[in-house]
Amino acid sequence: MPRQIRVVHAPGPCPRCSLKQRLHELLADGTGSINPKLQLLHDALADTERAGTAMRWLSKGIVSTVLSDLGSGRRPLTHKALDELPEGKVVEHIRSVLVATGVLPQRDEQMVRLERHVKDLVSSHATAEGRKILHRYATWHLLRRLRRRSRGKDITHYQLTVARRHLRAAVHLLDWLEEHNLTLATCRQADLERWMTSDDARHRREAGHFVRWALSQKIARDLSFPAERWNGPCQAMDDEARWATARRLLHDDTLKPDDRLAGLLLLLYAQWPAAISRLTVDHIEEIEGAVRIRLGAVPVELPAPIAELALRQVAVRRSHAVLGRTDSPWLFPGGQPGRPIRPWAMGERLRKLGIRLAETRSTVLFQLATELPAAVLARTLGIDITVAVKWQQAAAGDWAAYAAEISRRTTAEQA
């Protein structure tokens, strides 16, 4: 019998040892020491579950260059320094890892993008007068109103999109006026109506906001641009289909639990994907066996099947991020470390469940408005009171008469 020869392969370098060595090469300064702040990043990446993934990330040219510049001190360890780099997903991910590991402080990235967009759009306008008006409109109206409404919280992607649309509408109208040798001061109603009915008119509704603002600021005069009033849902609403989908999400164990919970929050509590994505574990509370979720000022008690899904999500939620993963406070963590799932991604997941977002939310609000007073609707669902009142009116719920009747009963009982 011929002898079998066993080939012994020399062991390769330990992946984690290689990772730690590479991190030290990138993050150490000229003396061989690492900035205490960057040490947080070093430790988080060195302990990541997938050393190979971290090594591949570090091998990307821009990643290694940026980290090396930060380690050597050639680039300051600030958000402003990263803002000077070309925009892109890689730089965005570097920033998110630095924030998640505590190297950089949290900041409202959507607001930063909007401020940058405002600056670029205003500075690119052709006339000095137009730039002045756009700056006033964007800075002292759009941005200030957005900060007031966000109440110190990060703005959502939807809010960013709406603000951009309003600003573009103002630009389109000012461009048209300039092409016709007009300004807001010299524009008359006939001119405005000529633009409104032309093929060139874009974002008419948002342009109306701009015109009404210009009138309030005495920039324009003798113009009328009526606001569009909302008179209730414009689509037929299928409450039966809504309940059929809700029953499927309650009982179909083949679906992902987090998708089931998110879908039920829309189907039963009229929560937009943007609102669902921003929920944290602190929004869920369990007291004496009752599970509540805080969507507005007043917590809502969840029925047993939904309560079980909520508690399971709190216990097993897991960020999809591989690098810089931390204990996420978000109920629905996203793909970037330390950040929630993006609203558009949440919306796509709900659409794959067969949920038509806008129509379903309208159906829920319409039904709830027939059952609850507007004030209760606003406080429990976290919607604005004016929105709740409009839905109550659309549903023809006479809650003012109900409140008056309760008041009469109380007075009679006290007498």
C-alpha positions as CSV (number, residue, x, y, z in Angstrom):
1,M,0.0,0.0,0.0
2,P,1.5,3.4,-1.0
3,R,1.9,5.7,1.9
4,Q,-0.5,8.6,2.1
5,I,1.2,11.9,2.4
6,R,-0.6,14.5,4.5
7,V,-0.2,18.0,3.3
8,V,0.0,20.4,6.2
9,H,-0.9,24.0,5.4
10,A,0.8,26.7,7.3
11,P,-1.7,28.7,9.3
12,G,-2.5,32.2,7.9
13,P,-2.5,35.3,9.9
14,C,-5.3,35.6,12.4
15,P,-8.1,37.7,10.8
16,R,-8.7,39.7,14.0
17,C,-5.0,40.2,14.6
18,S,-4.7,41.5,11.0
19,L,-7.7,43.8,11.6
20,K,-6.2,45.3,14.8
21,Q,-2.8,45.8,13.1
22,R,-4.5,47.6,10.2
23,L,-6.6,49.8,12.5
24,H,-3.4,50.8,14.4
25,E,-1.7,51.6,11.2
26,L,-4.5,53.9,10.1
27,L,-5.5,55.6,13.4
28,A,-2.1,56.1,15.1
29,D,-0.3,59.4,14.8
30,G,3.4,60.0,14.3
31,T,4.2,58.9,17.8
32,G,2.4,55.6,17.5
33,S,-0.4,56.6,19.8
34,I,-4.1,56.9,19.0
35,N,-6.3,59.9,19.8
36,P,-8.5,58.9,22.8
37,K,-11.6,59.7,20.7
38,L,-10.4,57.5,17.8
39,Q,-9.6,54.8,20.3
40,L,-13.4,54.3,20.6
41,L,-13.6,53.6,16.9
42,H,-10.6,51.3,17.1
43,D,-12.1,49.2,19.9
44,A,-15.5,49.0,18.3
45,L,-14.2,47.9,14.9
46,A,-11.6,45.5,16.4
47,D,-14.4,43.8,18.4
48,T,-16.9,43.6,15.4
49,E,-18.4,40.1,14.8
50,R,-17.1,40.0,11.2
51,A,-13.4,40.8,11.1
52,G,-13.3,40.1,7.3
53,T,-16.1,42.6,6.6
54,A,-14.3,45.2,8.6
55,M,-11.0,44.6,6.7
56,R,-12.8,44.8,3.3
57,W,-14.3,48.2,4.4
58,L,-11.0,49.5,5.5
59,S,-9.5,48.5,2.2
60,K,-11.7,51.0,0.3
61,G,-9.4,53.8,-0.8
62,I,-11.5,56.7,0.5
63,V,-12.1,54.9,3.9
64,S,-8.4,54.3,4.6
65,T,-7.5,57.8,3.4
66,V,-10.1,59.5,5.6
67,L,-9.2,57.4,8.7
68,S,-5.5,57.9,8.1
69,D,-6.0,61.7,7.8
70,L,-8.1,61.7,11.0
71,G,-5.5,59.6,12.9
72,S,-2.5,61.8,11.8
73,G,-4.3,65.0,12.5
74,R,-4.2,66.1,8.8
75,R,-8.0,66.4,8.9
76,P,-9.7,67.7,12.1
77,L,-12.0,65.3,13.8
78,T,-15.2,67.3,13.1
79,H,-18.4,67.1,11.0
80,K,-17.2,70.2,9.2
81,A,-14.1,68.5,8.0
82,L,-16.1,65.5,6.7
83,D,-18.4,68.0,4.9
84,E,-15.5,69.1,2.8
85,L,-15.2,65.6,1.3
86,P,-17.2,64.7,-1.9
87,E,-20.7,63.6,-1.1
88,G,-21.5,60.0,-1.4
89,K,-22.6,56.8,0.4
90,V,-19.1,55.9,1.5
91,V,-18.5,59.2,3.3
92,E,-22.0,59.1,4.7
93,H,-21.3,55.6,6.1
94,I,-17.9,56.7,7.6
95,R,-19.8,59.5,9.4
96,S,-22.4,57.2,10.7
97,V,-19.8,54.8,12.1
98,L,-18.0,57.7,13.8
99,V,-21.2,59.0,15.3
100,A,-22.3,55.5,16.4
101,T,-19.0,54.8,18.2
102,G,-19.1,58.2,20.0
103,V,-16.2,59.8,18.0
104,L,-18.4,62.5,16.6
105,P,-21.6,64.0,18.2
106,Q,-25.0,63.4,16.8
107,R,-26.4,66.0,14.3
108,D,-29.5,66.4,12.1
109,E,-28.1,65.2,8.8
110,Q,-31.4,65.9,6.9
111,M,-31.3,69.5,8.1
112,V,-27.7,69.9,7.1
113,R,-28.5,68.6,3.6
114,L,-31.4,71.0,3.4
115,E,-29.3,74.0,4.5
116,R,-26.6,73.0,1.9
117,H,-29.3,72.7,-0.8
118,V,-30.7,76.1,0.1
119,K,-27.3,77.7,-0.1
120,D,-26.5,76.2,-3.5
121,L,-29.9,77.0,-5.0
122,V,-30.0,80.6,-3.7
123,S,-26.4,81.3,-4.8
124,S,-27.1,79.9,-8.3
125,H,-30.0,82.2,-9.0
126,A,-29.4,84.7,-11.8
127,T,-30.3,88.1,-10.2
128,A,-29.2,89.7,-7.0
129,E,-32.8,90.6,-6.1
130,G,-34.0,87.1,-6.7
131,R,-31.2,85.7,-4.4
132,K,-32.2,88.2,-1.7
133,I,-35.9,87.1,-1.9
134,L,-35.0,83.4,-2.0
135,H,-32.7,83.7,1.0
136,R,-35.4,85.5,3.1
137,Y,-38.0,82.9,2.1
138,A,-35.8,79.9,2.7
139,T,-34.0,81.0,5.9
140,W,-36.6,83.0,7.7
141,H,-39.7,81.1,6.6
142,L,-39.1,77.6,5.4
143,L,-36.2,76.6,7.7
144,R,-37.5,78.5,10.7
145,R,-40.9,76.9,10.4
146,L,-39.4,73.5,10.0
147,R,-37.3,73.9,13.1
148,R,-40.3,75.0,15.1
149,R,-42.4,72.1,14.0
150,S,-39.7,69.5,14.6
151,R,-39.4,70.7,18.2
152,G,-35.7,69.9,18.5
153,K,-36.0,66.4,16.9
154,D,-34.3,65.4,13.6
155,I,-36.4,66.3,10.6
156,T,-37.6,63.5,8.4
157,H,-36.8,62.8,4.8
158,Y,-40.4,63.7,3.9
159,Q,-40.0,67.1,5.6
160,L,-36.8,67.6,3.6
161,T,-38.5,66.7,0.4
162,V,-41.4,69.1,1.0
163,A,-39.1,72.0,1.9
164,R,-37.1,71.4,-1.3
165,R,-40.3,71.4,-3.4
166,H,-41.4,74.7,-1.9
167,L,-38.1,76.3,-2.7
168,R,-38.0,74.9,-6.2
169,A,-41.5,76.3,-6.8
170,A,-40.3,79.8,-5.8
171,V,-37.3,79.4,-8.1
172,H,-39.5,78.4,-11.1
173,L,-41.8,81.3,-10.6
174,L,-39.0,83.8,-10.2
175,D,-37.3,82.4,-13.3
176,W,-40.6,82.8,-15.3
177,L,-41.0,86.4,-14.1
178,E,-37.5,87.2,-15.1
179,E,-38.0,85.7,-18.6
180,H,-41.0,88.0,-19.0
181,N,-39.2,91.1,-17.7
182,L,-41.2,91.0,-14.5
183,T,-40.6,90.9,-10.7
184,L,-42.8,90.1,-7.8
185,A,-43.2,93.8,-7.3
186,T,-44.3,94.5,-10.9
187,C,-46.3,91.3,-11.4
188,R,-50.0,91.7,-11.6
189,Q,-52.9,89.3,-11.3
190,A,-53.2,88.8,-15.1
191,D,-49.5,87.9,-15.2
192,L,-49.8,85.5,-12.4
193,E,-52.8,83.8,-14.0
194,R,-50.9,83.6,-17.3
195,W,-48.1,81.7,-15.5
196,M,-50.6,79.4,-13.7
197,T,-52.3,78.4,-17.0
198,S,-49.1,78.0,-19.0
199,D,-47.3,74.8,-19.8
200,D,-44.2,76.1,-18.0
201,A,-45.9,76.2,-14.6
202,R,-44.5,73.6,-12.2
203,H,-45.3,73.0,-8.5
204,R,-48.4,75.4,-8.7
205,R,-49.6,74.5,-5.2
206,E,-46.2,75.2,-3.6
207,A,-45.8,78.4,-5.6
208,G,-49.0,79.5,-4.0
209,H,-47.3,79.3,-0.6
210,F,-44.5,81.5,-1.9
211,V,-46.8,84.1,-3.4
212,R,-48.9,84.4,-0.2
213,W,-45.6,84.7,1.8
214,A,-44.5,87.5,-0.6
215,L,-47.8,89.3,0.0
216,S,-47.4,89.0,3.7
217,Q,-43.9,90.5,3.5
218,K,-45.0,93.4,1.2
219,I,-42.8,92.1,-1.6
220,A,-45.7,91.6,-3.9
221,R,-49.1,93.4,-4.0
222,D,-52.5,93.1,-5.5
223,L,-52.2,89.4,-6.1
224,S,-54.5,86.6,-5.3
225,F,-53.4,83.0,-5.1
226,P,-56.2,81.0,-3.3
227,A,-55.1,78.2,-1.0
228,E,-56.3,74.7,-1.8
229,R,-58.6,73.5,0.8
230,W,-58.7,69.9,1.8
231,N,-62.3,68.6,1.8
232,G,-61.7,65.0,2.9
233,P,-60.3,61.9,1.2
234,C,-60.4,62.0,-2.6
235,Q,-60.2,58.2,-3.1
236,A,-62.7,55.5,-2.3
237,M,-61.7,53.8,0.9
238,D,-61.9,50.0,1.5
239,D,-62.3,49.3,5.2
240,E,-63.0,45.6,4.5
241,A,-59.7,45.2,2.7
242,R,-58.0,47.0,5.6
243,W,-59.3,44.6,8.2
244,A,-58.5,41.6,6.0
245,T,-54.9,42.7,5.8
246,A,-54.8,43.4,9.6
247,R,-56.1,39.9,10.3
248,R,-53.4,38.4,8.1
249,L,-50.6,40.4,9.9
250,L,-52.0,39.3,13.3
251,H,-52.0,35.6,12.5
252,D,-49.5,34.9,9.7
253,D,-46.4,33.6,11.4
254,T,-44.6,33.3,8.0
255,L,-44.2,37.0,7.8
256,K,-41.4,38.9,9.6
257,P,-42.5,40.0,13.1
258,D,-41.1,43.5,12.6
259,D,-43.0,43.9,9.3
260,R,-46.2,42.6,11.0
261,L,-45.9,45.2,13.8
262,A,-45.1,48.1,11.5
263,G,-48.0,47.2,9.2
264,L,-50.5,47.0,12.2
265,L,-49.3,50.4,13.4
266,L,-50.4,51.8,10.0
267,L,-53.6,49.7,9.6
268,L,-54.9,50.4,13.1
269,Y,-53.3,53.6,14.3
270,A,-52.7,55.6,11.1
271,Q,-49.0,55.9,11.6
272,W,-46.9,57.0,8.5
273,P,-43.7,55.1,7.7
274,A,-41.8,58.2,8.8
275,A,-43.4,58.1,12.3
276,I,-43.0,54.3,12.6
277,S,-39.3,54.5,11.7
278,R,-38.6,57.0,14.5
279,L,-40.1,55.0,17.3
280,T,-37.7,54.0,20.1
281,V,-37.9,51.2,22.7
282,D,-38.8,53.9,25.2
283,H,-42.1,54.4,23.3
284,I,-43.1,50.9,24.5
285,E,-43.9,50.4,28.2
286,E,-45.2,47.5,30.2
287,I,-47.0,48.3,33.4
288,E,-48.8,45.6,35.5
289,G,-49.2,43.4,32.5
290,A,-50.6,46.1,30.2
291,V,-48.4,47.1,27.2
292,R,-48.8,50.6,25.9
293,I,-47.3,52.5,23.0
294,R,-46.8,56.2,23.0
295,L,-47.6,57.6,19.6
296,G,-48.7,61.0,20.9
297,A,-49.1,62.7,24.2
298,V,-51.3,59.9,25.6
299,P,-50.1,56.3,25.5
300,V,-52.4,53.7,23.8
301,E,-52.9,50.3,25.3
302,L,-52.2,47.5,22.8
303,P,-54.4,44.5,22.5
304,A,-52.7,41.1,23.3
305,P,-51.6,40.0,19.9
306,I,-50.0,43.4,19.0
307,A,-48.6,43.7,22.5
308,E,-46.7,40.4,22.0
309,L,-45.3,41.6,18.7
310,A,-44.2,44.9,20.3
311,L,-42.5,43.2,23.2
312,R,-40.8,40.7,20.9
313,Q,-39.5,43.6,18.7
314,V,-38.1,45.3,21.8
315,A,-36.3,42.1,22.8
316,V,-34.9,40.8,19.5
317,R,-34.6,43.9,17.3
318,R,-31.2,43.9,15.6
319,S,-29.5,46.5,13.6
320,H,-28.5,45.5,10.0
321,A,-25.3,47.5,10.4
322,V,-22.1,45.4,10.6
323,L,-19.6,48.1,11.5
324,G,-20.0,50.4,14.5
325,R,-22.9,48.4,15.8
326,T,-24.2,49.7,19.2
327,D,-27.1,49.0,21.4
328,S,-29.7,50.8,19.3
329,P,-32.5,52.8,20.9
330,W,-34.6,52.5,17.8
331,L,-37.5,50.1,17.6
332,F,-36.8,49.5,14.0
333,P,-33.0,49.9,13.5
334,G,-31.6,50.6,10.1
335,G,-28.6,49.6,8.0
336,Q,-26.4,52.4,9.2
337,P,-25.1,52.2,12.7
338,G,-26.9,54.2,15.3
339,R,-29.7,55.2,12.9
340,P,-33.3,54.0,12.4
341,I,-34.6,52.4,9.2
342,R,-35.2,55.0,6.5
343,P,-38.8,56.0,6.0
344,W,-38.7,55.1,2.3
345,A,-37.4,51.7,3.2
346,M,-40.1,51.2,5.8
347,G,-42.6,52.3,3.2
348,E,-41.3,49.7,0.7
349,R,-41.6,46.9,3.2
350,L,-45.2,47.9,3.9
351,R,-46.0,48.0,0.2
352,K,-44.6,44.5,-0.2
353,L,-47.3,43.4,2.4
354,G,-49.9,44.7,0.0
355,I,-50.6,47.9,1.9
356,R,-51.5,51.0,-0.1
357,L,-50.0,53.6,2.3
358,A,-52.0,56.8,1.6
359,E,-55.3,55.1,1.0
360,T,-55.0,52.9,4.0
361,R,-54.1,55.8,6.3
362,S,-57.0,57.8,5.0
363,T,-59.3,54.9,5.7
364,V,-58.0,54.5,9.3
365,L,-58.3,58.2,10.1
366,F,-61.8,58.5,8.6
367,Q,-63.0,55.6,10.7
368,L,-61.3,56.8,13.9
369,A,-62.7,60.3,13.3
370,T,-66.2,58.9,13.5
371,E,-65.5,57.2,16.9
372,L,-63.3,59.8,18.7
373,P,-63.3,63.5,19.3
374,A,-60.6,65.5,17.4
375,A,-58.7,66.3,20.6
376,V,-58.5,62.6,21.6
377,L,-57.5,61.7,18.1
378,A,-54.7,64.2,18.1
379,R,-53.3,63.3,21.5
380,T,-53.3,59.6,21.0
381,L,-52.1,59.3,17.4
382,G,-49.6,62.2,17.6
383,I,-51.2,64.2,14.7
384,D,-51.9,68.0,14.7
385,I,-55.2,69.1,16.2
386,T,-56.1,71.0,13.0
387,V,-55.6,67.8,11.0
388,A,-57.8,65.9,13.4
389,V,-60.5,68.5,13.2
390,K,-60.6,68.3,9.4
391,W,-60.9,64.5,9.5
392,Q,-63.7,64.8,12.1
393,Q,-65.5,67.2,9.8
394,A,-65.0,64.9,6.8
395,A,-66.4,62.0,8.8
396,A,-69.3,64.2,9.9
397,G,-68.7,63.4,13.5
398,D,-70.6,66.0,15.6
399,W,-68.3,65.9,18.6
400,A,-69.0,69.5,19.6
401,A,-72.6,68.5,20.2
402,Y,-71.4,65.5,22.1
403,A,-69.1,67.6,24.4
404,A,-72.0,70.0,25.0
405,E,-74.3,67.1,26.0
406,I,-71.6,65.8,28.5
407,S,-71.2,69.2,30.0
408,R,-75.0,69.5,30.5
409,R,-75.1,66.1,32.1
410,T,-72.3,67.0,34.5
411,T,-74.0,70.3,35.5
412,A,-77.3,68.5,36.1
413,E,-75.6,65.8,38.3
414,Q,-73.8,68.5,40.3
415,A,-77.1,70.4,40.8
